Amino acid sequence: MNKFTSIFGKNIRAVVKYVDLDNDGEVLESTKKFEGKPKTQVEYDPSDEIAKYLNQGYVLERDGFDENPIFEEDVD
């Protein structure tokens, strides 16, 4: 997750969702929401949340969160 979209120069919003793929894509309780200016860094480290779910027996299929994500104006 490294690209977010902006409309008319407003703050960009992003959401990180933890999803249980074995339970019809149910979104788990730890959904994080962010807002920021274009070209600024998203201040979030998912490693604690990932570790929490791994300790609960979940299996990480994909960590789509980049190491240094930024809010970008355009999506490829």
N, C-alpha and C positions, 0 to 999 in steps of 0.2 A: 504494500500500500504506500505509494509515494506520490500520487497525483490526485489533486482535488480541484474542483472547478469553482470559479468565481463568476458572479453575474454583476455587471455594472459597478465594479470596483468595491463592492461591499466585502465584509469579512467572509472568509471561506469557512464552511462547516465541514467537519469530517466525523465519521462514526467508526469505532472499532467494535466489532461484534464477535463474541465467542459463541460458536454454533455447534450443537450436538448433531452431527450428521447421521448418527444411528437412531435418532429420535425425530425423524422427518424434518431436520433442519431447525429444530427448536433453538431459539436464541436463549443462551444462558443468562443468568441475572447480571453478570458483569459486562454490561455494555457501556463503553466510554464515548463521550461526546466532546468534541473540541471545536474551537473557533479561533481563527487567527488571520492576520494580514497576509496577502500574497508574498511569497518568497521568504517567509519566516519559518523557523523550525517548529515542528510539532513536538511539544515537550511531553513525551510519554515513552515509557519503557515497559513493554508487555511481559518481560521475563517473570515478574512476580505472579502475575495472573496465570501465565502459562504453567509455572511450577505448581501453583495451587490446584489447577485442574489435573495435572499429571499425578499429583499426590492423591487425588480423588479417584484415580483409575482411568481417566480419559487418556486417549492417545492423540498426540499432535499429528495431524495429517499435513498441515501446511501453516507456516507462519508467514503471512503475507505482509508483515510490517517491516519496512526497510530499516536499516540501522540508523540512518539520519534523515528521516522523512521531512519534507518541507511542503508547505501549502503552495501549490502551483496554480497559476491562472488558467492554463490550458491543459487539456487531457489529450494525449496522442490517440 
